[in-house]
Amino acid sequence: MVKQMTGSELVEFQKVMSWLSDEQFWSGFGQSVFRIAAIIIIGPIIIWIANKLIDRVILNQAAKRLPNQSRRVTTVGKLIKNVFSYIGYFITFMIILSEFGIELAPLLAGAGVIGLAIGFGAQSLVKDIIAGFFIILEDQFAVGDVIQTGQFKGTVEVIGLRTTRILNWTGEVHIIPNGMINEVTNFSINNSVAVVDVAISYEEDVDRATTVIREAMNQLEDPNLVKQPEILGVQQIGATDVKLRITAECLPSANIGVARSMNLAIKKALDENGIDIPYPRMVTYQRKEGGVD
């Protein structure tokens, strides 16, 4: 059984049908949807093109500068890309809001007041941004440098407005707020030094061992070496051994790998020449009857 509509229901039904059949409304709605879709697509494309242009400019500038200066140029370039991405996405979002008929002027004014209130409350955020600015201004470290801050050590991947991202050599990524970076050790500015101590037993001729090690170090080939290793001499006289110290100047942050190469070459040279490394010894006295040894 079909229920007949009352007068008020009939009026509402007619309004809905009139709204659904309004060609002007649907034409405007379709245009708005098309514009929003275009904005969502074009916005990231413009940001991508701008990042590519920034990369090209940065590469050209870095090629014309000294290595230390190119580090700073690369870091500034990444920061500019970071800032431009934030601004680009913010503008895209505001344009989309305008397509929904939202007035931007009152919204921006209100956002300014809210931002000021948030600024007083978010002091740590402001501290992070200011610290990041001075990190770049003072050239404390740059992208690609190996640094240590606190308990974190690794290669700097990104220096952002608020955080710095460090990649550890074992694969972990540490994201550190810039305001927490109080002390930094930079391993990538100057050449490093590989230090190796070799223990020789007392029974061996120290001069002969020194000559063998020197010949092995003169033949050492490593792309990270700046100068051939140098034997400094006897570093320590222990209870069971004599330690010789060898040092080698190498590229920044390459001292660990060079030290491994030096250890391998020294071990092979000592084995080939029959030079033994020290090992613990125990001397036993047998006491005979009558107290005579």
Residue pairs with C-beta under 8 A, 6 or more apart in sequence:
5 13
19 25
32 99
32 100
35 99
36 96
36 99
39 92
39 95
39 96
39 99
40 92
40 96
43 88
43 89
43 91
43 92
43 95
44 92
46 88
47 84
47 85
47 88
47 89
50 81
50 84
50 88
51 81
51 84
51 85
54 77
54 80
54 81
54 84
55 77
55 81
57 77
58 73
58 74
58 76
58 77
61 70
61 73
62 70
62 73
62 74
63 70
65 73
68 189
71 139
71 142
71 143
71 144
71 145
71 188
72 136
72 139
72 142
74 142
74 143
74 144
75 136
75 142
75 143
75 159
76 136
78 143
78 158
78 159
79 132
79 136
79 159
79 160
79 161
82 158
82 160
82 161
83 161
86 161
94 104
94 107
97 104
97 107
98 104
119 126
124 177
124 179
125 162
127 179
128 161
128 162
128 163
128 177
128 178
128 179
129 161
129 162
129 178
130 179
131 178
131 179
131 181
132 159
132 160
132 161
132 162
132 163
132 164
132 178
134 140
135 141
135 159
135 164
135 178
135 181
136 159
140 184
140 186
141 147
141 156
141 159
141 184
141 186
141 188
142 156
142 159
143 156
143 157
143 158
143 159
144 155
144 156
144 188
145 155
145 156
145 186
145 187
145 188
145 189
146 153
146 154
146 155
146 156
146 186
146 187
146 188
146 252
146 253
147 153
147 154
147 156
147 166
147 184
147 185
147 186
147 187
147 188
148 184
148 185
148 187
149 166
149 176
149 181
149 182
149 183
149 184
149 185
150 180
150 182
150 183
152 166
152 168
152 174
152 176
153 166
153 168
154 166
154 167
154 168
154 169
154 172
154 174
155 166
155 167
155 169
156 164
156 165
156 166
157 165
157 166
157 167
157 173
158 164
158 165
159 178
160 178
162 177
162 178
163 175
163 176
163 177
163 178
164 175
164 176
164 178
164 181
165 173
165 174
165 175
165 176
166 173
166 174
166 175
166 176
167 173
167 174
168 174
187 252
187 253
188 252
188 253
189 252
190 252
191 226
191 249
191 250
191 251
191 252
192 249
192 250
192 251
192 252
192 253
192 254
192 255
193 247
193 248
193 249
193 250
193 255
194 229
194 247
194 248
194 250
194 254
194 255
194 256
194 258
194 259
194 262
195 245
195 246
195 247
195 255
195 259
196 229
196 245
196 246
196 247
196 259
196 262
196 263
196 266
197 235
197 236
197 243
197 244
197 245
197 246
198 209
198 213
198 243
198 244
198 245
198 246
198 266
198 270
199 238
199 241
199 242
199 243
199 277
199 278
200 206
200 209
200 241
200 242
200 243
200 244
200 275
200 277
200 278
201 240
201 241
201 242
201 276
201 277
201 278
201 279
202 240
202 241
202 242
202 278
203 276
204 275
204 276
206 234
206 242
206 244
208 273
208 275
209 244
209 270
209 275
210 231
210 233
210 244
212 269
212 270
212 273
212 275
213 231
213 244
213 246
213 266
213 269
213 270
214 231
215 269
216 265
216 266
216 268
216 269
217 228
217 229
217 230
217 231
217 246
217 248
217 262
217 265
217 266
218 228
219 265
220 228
220 229
220 248
220 261
220 262
220 265
222 250
222 257
222 258
222 261
224 250
224 251
224 254
224 257
224 258
225 248
225 249
225 250
225 258
226 249
226 250
226 251
227 248
227 249
228 248
229 246
229 247
229 248
229 262
230 246
230 247
230 248
231 244
231 245
231 246
232 244
232 245
232 246
232 247
233 244
233 245
234 242
234 243
234 244
234 245
235 243
235 244
235 245
236 242
236 243
237 243
240 278
240 279
240 280
240 281
241 277
241 278
246 262
246 266
248 258
248 259
248 262
250 258
270 276
270 277
285 293
286 293
287 293
